[in-house]
Amino acid sequence: MSDDFSDLDREMADDPEWQAMTPDQRRRLVQIMERMIELGMAAVYGDEEEDVPDAEMDCARFIPWCKARCCTLIFALTREEVAKGEILHNPRRPYFIARDEDGYCPHMDRQSHACTIWEKRPLRCRRYQCRGDSAIWPDGLPEPLRD
């Protein structure tokens, strides 16, 4: 577990109960929740806004440079995606997208880096736009990919 709660603190900025807790209390609460998730007693689902269009990404153009780094990102699936059962999730951390030992999504073809479930891929994947993401492009987009 990370001791850096900056993202969580920003998310919970308007929650007076969270703000009243000491850092040790916050850390313990997160440890308990992580353990409950591991035991299957709790689940985390992604919340997605309605009526947001899919990103317009030409993945085939970007893959030679990025090697599908987006397929290493970890995120929670939606309730609907979990219920359909078509997308593999992490059994140790329900219901986050699964990752193989190499860190990549099990739905990614290792030779071509293409998604094998493209038409059924998670909503987060559909809406993801990597162009400005420093996790994917720490030095910015390579010159051939700039529009």
CNS distance restraints for C-alpha pairs under 8 A (distance, minus, plus):
assign (resid   1 and name CA) (resid  31 and name CA) 7.29 0.50 0.50
assign (resid   3 and name CA) (resid  27 and name CA) 7.25 0.50 0.50
assign (resid   5 and name CA) (resid   9 and name CA) 5.74 0.50 0.50
assign (resid   6 and name CA) (resid  10 and name CA) 6.15 0.50 0.50
assign (resid   7 and name CA) (resid  11 and name CA) 6.24 0.50 0.50
assign (resid   8 and name CA) (resid  12 and name CA) 6.05 0.50 0.50
assign (resid   9 and name CA) (resid  13 and name CA) 5.77 0.50 0.50
assign (resid  12 and name CA) (resid  18 and name CA) 6.58 0.50 0.50
assign (resid  12 and name CA) (resid  19 and name CA) 7.59 0.50 0.50
assign (resid  13 and name CA) (resid  18 and name CA) 7.92 0.50 0.50
assign (resid  13 and name CA) (resid  19 and name CA) 7.01 0.50 0.50
assign (resid  15 and name CA) (resid  19 and name CA) 6.32 0.50 0.50
assign (resid  16 and name CA) (resid  20 and name CA) 6.03 0.50 0.50
assign (resid  17 and name CA) (resid  21 and name CA) 6.65 0.50 0.50
assign (resid  18 and name CA) (resid  26 and name CA) 7.45 0.50 0.50
assign (resid  21 and name CA) (resid  25 and name CA) 5.74 0.50 0.50
assign (resid  21 and name CA) (resid  26 and name CA) 6.17 0.50 0.50
assign (resid  22 and name CA) (resid  26 and name CA) 6.26 0.50 0.50
assign (resid  23 and name CA) (resid  27 and name CA) 6.10 0.50 0.50
assign (resid  24 and name CA) (resid  28 and name CA) 6.16 0.50 0.50
assign (resid  25 and name CA) (resid  29 and name CA) 6.15 0.50 0.50
assign (resid  26 and name CA) (resid  30 and name CA) 6.27 0.50 0.50
assign (resid  27 and name CA) (resid  31 and name CA) 6.22 0.50 0.50
assign (resid  28 and name CA) (resid  32 and name CA) 6.19 0.50 0.50
assign (resid  29 and name CA) (resid  33 and name CA) 6.24 0.50 0.50
assign (resid  30 and name CA) (resid  34 and name CA) 6.09 0.50 0.50
assign (resid  31 and name CA) (resid  35 and name CA) 6.18 0.50 0.50
assign (resid  32 and name CA) (resid  36 and name CA) 6.17 0.50 0.50
assign (resid  33 and name CA) (resid  37 and name CA) 6.20 0.50 0.50
assign (resid  33 and name CA) (resid  42 and name CA) 7.52 0.50 0.50
assign (resid  34 and name CA) (resid  38 and name CA) 6.24 0.50 0.50
assign (resid  35 and name CA) (resid  39 and name CA) 6.20 0.50 0.50
assign (resid  36 and name CA) (resid  40 and name CA) 6.18 0.50 0.50
assign (resid  36 and name CA) (resid  41 and name CA) 4.97 0.50 0.50
assign (resid  36 and name CA) (resid  42 and name CA) 5.44 0.50 0.50
assign (resid  37 and name CA) (resid  41 and name CA) 5.74 0.50 0.50
assign (resid  37 and name CA) (resid  42 and name CA) 4.68 0.50 0.50
assign (resid  37 and name CA) (resid  43 and name CA) 5.71 0.50 0.50
assign (resid  37 and name CA) (resid  44 and name CA) 7.80 0.50 0.50
assign (resid  37 and name CA) (resid  92 and name CA) 7.33 0.50 0.50
assign (resid  37 and name CA) (resid  93 and name CA) 5.71 0.50 0.50
assign (resid  37 and name CA) (resid  94 and name CA) 6.39 0.50 0.50
assign (resid  38 and name CA) (resid  91 and name CA) 7.92 0.50 0.50
assign (resid  38 and name CA) (resid  92 and name CA) 4.99 0.50 0.50
assign (resid  38 and name CA) (resid  93 and name CA) 5.53 0.50 0.50
assign (resid  38 and name CA) (resid  94 and name CA) 7.51 0.50 0.50
assign (resid  39 and name CA) (resid  92 and name CA) 7.58 0.50 0.50
assign (resid  40 and name CA) (resid  92 and name CA) 7.75 0.50 0.50
assign (resid  40 and name CA) (resid  93 and name CA) 7.82 0.50 0.50
assign (resid  40 and name CA) (resid  94 and name CA) 6.89 0.50 0.50
assign (resid  42 and name CA) (resid  94 and name CA) 7.69 0.50 0.50
assign (resid  43 and name CA) (resid  93 and name CA) 7.57 0.50 0.50
assign (resid  43 and name CA) (resid  94 and name CA) 5.22 0.50 0.50
assign (resid  43 and name CA) (resid  95 and name CA) 5.99 0.50 0.50
assign (resid  44 and name CA) (resid  76 and name CA) 6.33 0.50 0.50
assign (resid  44 and name CA) (resid  94 and name CA) 6.37 0.50 0.50
assign (resid  44 and name CA) (resid  95 and name CA) 5.77 0.50 0.50
assign (resid  44 and name CA) (resid  96 and name CA) 7.20 0.50 0.50
assign (resid  45 and name CA) (resid  76 and name CA) 5.11 0.50 0.50
assign (resid  45 and name CA) (resid  77 and name CA) 5.45 0.50 0.50
assign (resid  45 and name CA) (resid  78 and name CA) 5.10 0.50 0.50
assign (resid  45 and name CA) (resid  79 and name CA) 6.01 0.50 0.50
assign (resid  45 and name CA) (resid  95 and name CA) 6.23 0.50 0.50
assign (resid  45 and name CA) (resid  96 and name CA) 7.46 0.50 0.50
assign (resid  46 and name CA) (resid  75 and name CA) 7.27 0.50 0.50
assign (resid  46 and name CA) (resid  76 and name CA) 4.62 0.50 0.50
assign (resid  46 and name CA) (resid  77 and name CA) 5.14 0.50 0.50
assign (resid  46 and name CA) (resid  78 and name CA) 4.76 0.50 0.50
assign (resid  46 and name CA) (resid  79 and name CA) 7.54 0.50 0.50
assign (resid  47 and name CA) (resid  78 and name CA) 6.39 0.50 0.50
assign (resid  48 and name CA) (resid  78 and name CA) 7.48 0.50 0.50
assign (resid  48 and name CA) (resid 123 and name CA) 7.93 0.50 0.50
assign (resid  48 and name CA) (resid 124 and name CA) 7.95 0.50 0.50
assign (resid  52 and name CA) (resid 127 and name CA) 7.76 0.50 0.50
assign (resid  53 and name CA) (resid 127 and name CA) 6.85 0.50 0.50
assign (resid  54 and name CA) (resid 126 and name CA) 5.14 0.50 0.50
assign (resid  54 and name CA) (resid 127 and name CA) 4.45 0.50 0.50
assign (resid  54 and name CA) (resid 128 and name CA) 7.68 0.50 0.50
assign (resid  55 and name CA) (resid 126 and name CA) 6.19 0.50 0.50
assign (resid  55 and name CA) (resid 127 and name CA) 4.62 0.50 0.50
assign (resid  55 and name CA) (resid 128 and name CA) 5.98 0.50 0.50
assign (resid  55 and name CA) (resid 129 and name CA) 5.86 0.50 0.50
assign (resid  56 and name CA) (resid 129 and name CA) 7.64 0.50 0.50
assign (resid  57 and name CA) (resid 129 and name CA) 6.74 0.50 0.50
assign (resid  58 and name CA) (resid  62 and name CA) 6.76 0.50 0.50
assign (resid  59 and name CA) (resid  63 and name CA) 5.90 0.50 0.50
assign (resid  60 and name CA) (resid  64 and name CA) 7.69 0.50 0.50
assign (resid  60 and name CA) (resid 114 and name CA) 7.93 0.50 0.50
assign (resid  61 and name CA) (resid 145 and name CA) 7.86 0.50 0.50
assign (resid  62 and name CA) (resid  66 and name CA) 6.11 0.50 0.50
assign (resid  62 and name CA) (resid  67 and name CA) 7.94 0.50 0.50
assign (resid  62 and name CA) (resid 145 and name CA) 7.14 0.50 0.50
assign (resid  63 and name CA) (resid  67 and name CA) 4.88 0.50 0.50
assign (resid  63 and name CA) (resid  68 and name CA) 5.51 0.50 0.50
assign (resid  63 and name CA) (resid 113 and name CA) 7.03 0.50 0.50
assign (resid  65 and name CA) (resid 142 and name CA) 7.87 0.50 0.50
assign (resid  66 and name CA) (resid 136 and name CA) 7.00 0.50 0.50
assign (resid  66 and name CA) (resid 137 and name CA) 7.77 0.50 0.50
assign (resid  67 and name CA) (resid 113 and name CA) 6.54 0.50 0.50
assign (resid  68 and name CA) (resid  72 and name CA) 7.73 0.50 0.50
assign (resid  68 and name CA) (resid 113 and name CA) 5.97 0.50 0.50
assign (resid  68 and name CA) (resid 114 and name CA) 7.87 0.50 0.50
assign (resid  69 and name CA) (resid  73 and name CA) 7.39 0.50 0.50
assign (resid  69 and name CA) (resid 136 and name CA) 6.07 0.50 0.50
assign (resid  70 and name CA) (resid 130 and name CA) 7.43 0.50 0.50
assign (resid  70 and name CA) (resid 136 and name CA) 6.80 0.50 0.50
assign (resid  71 and name CA) (resid 104 and name CA) 5.45 0.50 0.50
assign (resid  71 and name CA) (resid 105 and name CA) 5.39 0.50 0.50
assign (resid  71 and name CA) (resid 108 and name CA) 7.25 0.50 0.50
assign (resid  72 and name CA) (resid  99 and name CA) 7.32 0.50 0.50
assign (resid  72 and name CA) (resid 103 and name CA) 5.63 0.50 0.50
assign (resid  72 and name CA) (resid 104 and name CA) 4.67 0.50 0.50
assign (resid  72 and name CA) (resid 105 and name CA) 6.25 0.50 0.50
assign (resid  74 and name CA) (resid  96 and name CA) 6.86 0.50 0.50
assign (resid  74 and name CA) (resid  97 and name CA) 6.31 0.50 0.50
assign (resid  75 and name CA) (resid  96 and name CA) 5.49 0.50 0.50
assign (resid  75 and name CA) (resid  97 and name CA) 5.95 0.50 0.50
assign (resid  75 and name CA) (resid 124 and name CA) 7.83 0.50 0.50
assign (resid  76 and name CA) (resid  95 and name CA) 5.81 0.50 0.50
assign (resid  76 and name CA) (resid  96 and name CA) 4.07 0.50 0.50
assign (resid  76 and name CA) (resid  97 and name CA) 6.06 0.50 0.50
assign (resid  77 and name CA) (resid  81 and name CA) 6.08 0.50 0.50
assign (resid  77 and name CA) (resid  82 and name CA) 6.52 0.50 0.50
assign (resid  77 and name CA) (resid  89 and name CA) 7.87 0.50 0.50
assign (resid  77 and name CA) (resid  95 and name CA) 5.98 0.50 0.50
assign (resid  77 and name CA) (resid  96 and name CA) 5.66 0.50 0.50
assign (resid  77 and name CA) (resid  97 and name CA) 6.23 0.50 0.50
assign (resid  77 and name CA) (resid 122 and name CA) 6.87 0.50 0.50
assign (resid  77 and name CA) (resid 123 and name CA) 7.95 0.50 0.50
assign (resid  77 and name CA) (resid 124 and name CA) 7.72 0.50 0.50
assign (resid  78 and name CA) (resid  82 and name CA) 6.37 0.50 0.50
assign (resid  78 and name CA) (resid 123 and name CA) 7.84 0.50 0.50
assign (resid  79 and name CA) (resid  83 and name CA) 6.11 0.50 0.50
assign (resid  80 and name CA) (resid  84 and name CA) 6.24 0.50 0.50
assign (resid  81 and name CA) (resid  85 and name CA) 6.59 0.50 0.50
assign (resid  81 and name CA) (resid  86 and name CA) 7.26 0.50 0.50
assign (resid  81 and name CA) (resid  87 and name CA) 6.84 0.50 0.50
assign (resid  81 and name CA) (resid 122 and name CA) 6.93 0.50 0.50
assign (resid  82 and name CA) (resid  86 and name CA) 7.67 0.50 0.50
assign (resid  82 and name CA) (resid  87 and name CA) 7.15 0.50 0.50
assign (resid  82 and name CA) (resid  89 and name CA) 7.81 0.50 0.50
assign (resid  82 and name CA) (resid  95 and name CA) 7.03 0.50 0.50
assign (resid  86 and name CA) (resid 120 and name CA) 7.74 0.50 0.50
assign (resid  87 and name CA) (resid  97 and name CA) 7.60 0.50 0.50
assign (resid  87 and name CA) (resid 121 and name CA) 7.42 0.50 0.50
assign (resid  87 and name CA) (resid 122 and name CA) 7.45 0.50 0.50
assign (resid  88 and name CA) (resid  97 and name CA) 6.37 0.50 0.50
assign (resid  88 and name CA) (resid  98 and name CA) 5.51 0.50 0.50
assign (resid  88 and name CA) (resid 106 and name CA) 7.52 0.50 0.50
assign (resid  89 and name CA) (resid  93 and name CA) 7.98 0.50 0.50
assign (resid  89 and name CA) (resid  94 and name CA) 6.64 0.50 0.50
assign (resid  89 and name CA) (resid  95 and name CA) 5.56 0.50 0.50
assign (resid  89 and name CA) (resid  96 and name CA) 5.43 0.50 0.50
assign (resid  89 and name CA) (resid  97 and name CA) 4.44 0.50 0.50
assign (resid  89 and name CA) (resid  98 and name CA) 4.23 0.50 0.50
assign (resid  89 and name CA) (resid  99 and name CA) 8.00 0.50 0.50
assign (resid  90 and name CA) (resid  94 and name CA) 5.73 0.50 0.50
assign (resid  90 and name CA) (resid  95 and name CA) 6.21 0.50 0.50
assign (resid  90 and name CA) (resid  96 and name CA) 5.55 0.50 0.50
assign (resid  90 and name CA) (resid  97 and name CA) 5.82 0.50 0.50
assign (resid  90 and name CA) (resid  98 and name CA) 4.26 0.50 0.50
assign (resid  90 and name CA) (resid  99 and name CA) 7.01 0.50 0.50
assign (resid  91 and name CA) (resid  95 and name CA) 7.33 0.50 0.50
assign (resid  91 and name CA) (resid  98 and name CA) 7.86 0.50 0.50
assign (resid  97 and name CA) (resid 105 and name CA) 7.49 0.50 0.50
assign (resid  98 and name CA) (resid 105 and name CA) 6.10 0.50 0.50
assign (resid  98 and name CA) (resid 106 and name CA) 6.76 0.50 0.50
assign (resid  99 and name CA) (resid 103 and name CA) 5.40 0.50 0.50
assign (resid  99 and name CA) (resid 104 and name CA) 5.30 0.50 0.50
assign (resid  99 and name CA) (resid 105 and name CA) 4.67 0.50 0.50
assign (resid  99 and name CA) (resid 106 and name CA) 5.98 0.50 0.50
assign (resid 100 and name CA) (resid 104 and name CA) 5.59 0.50 0.50
assign (resid 100 and name CA) (resid 105 and name CA) 6.12 0.50 0.50
assign (resid 100 and name CA) (resid 106 and name CA) 5.69 0.50 0.50
assign (resid 104 and name CA) (resid 108 and name CA) 7.15 0.50 0.50
assign (resid 107 and name CA) (resid 115 and name CA) 5.91 0.50 0.50
assign (resid 107 and name CA) (resid 116 and name CA) 5.35 0.50 0.50
assign (resid 107 and name CA) (resid 117 and name CA) 6.38 0.50 0.50
assign (resid 108 and name CA) (resid 113 and name CA) 5.82 0.50 0.50
assign (resid 108 and name CA) (resid 114 and name CA) 5.65 0.50 0.50
assign (resid 108 and name CA) (resid 115 and name CA) 4.62 0.50 0.50
assign (resid 108 and name CA) (resid 116 and name CA) 5.76 0.50 0.50
assign (resid 109 and name CA) (resid 113 and name CA) 5.07 0.50 0.50
assign (resid 109 and name CA) (resid 114 and name CA) 5.38 0.50 0.50
assign (resid 109 and name CA) (resid 115 and name CA) 6.23 0.50 0.50
assign (resid 109 and name CA) (resid 116 and name CA) 6.28 0.50 0.50
assign (resid 110 and name CA) (resid 114 and name CA) 7.76 0.50 0.50
assign (resid 115 and name CA) (resid 121 and name CA) 7.86 0.50 0.50
assign (resid 117 and name CA) (resid 121 and name CA) 5.40 0.50 0.50
assign (resid 121 and name CA) (resid 125 and name CA) 6.39 0.50 0.50
assign (resid 121 and name CA) (resid 126 and name CA) 6.83 0.50 0.50
assign (resid 122 and name CA) (resid 126 and name CA) 6.41 0.50 0.50
assign (resid 123 and name CA) (resid 127 and name CA) 6.22 0.50 0.50
assign (resid 124 and name CA) (resid 128 and name CA) 5.92 0.50 0.50
assign (resid 129 and name CA) (resid 133 and name CA) 7.72 0.50 0.50
assign (resid 130 and name CA) (resid 136 and name CA) 6.66 0.50 0.50
assign (resid 130 and name CA) (resid 137 and name CA) 7.98 0.50 0.50
assign (resid 131 and name CA) (resid 137 and name CA) 7.62 0.50 0.50
assign (resid 131 and name CA) (resid 141 and name CA) 6.91 0.50 0.50
assign (resid 132 and name CA) (resid 137 and name CA) 7.40 0.50 0.50
assign (resid 132 and name CA) (resid 140 and name CA) 7.47 0.50 0.50
assign (resid 132 and name CA) (resid 141 and name CA) 7.95 0.50 0.50
assign (resid 133 and name CA) (resid 137 and name CA) 6.09 0.50 0.50
assign (resid 133 and name CA) (resid 138 and name CA) 7.73 0.50 0.50
assign (resid 134 and name CA) (resid 138 and name CA) 4.39 0.50 0.50
assign (resid 134 and name CA) (resid 139 and name CA) 7.34 0.50 0.50
assign (resid 134 and name CA) (resid 140 and name CA) 6.94 0.50 0.50
assign (resid 137 and name CA) (resid 141 and name CA) 5.88 0.50 0.50
assign (resid 141 and name CA) (resid 145 and name CA) 6.19 0.50 0.50
assign (resid 141 and name CA) (resid 146 and name CA) 6.32 0.50 0.50
assign (resid 142 and name CA) (resid 146 and name CA) 6.79 0.50 0.50
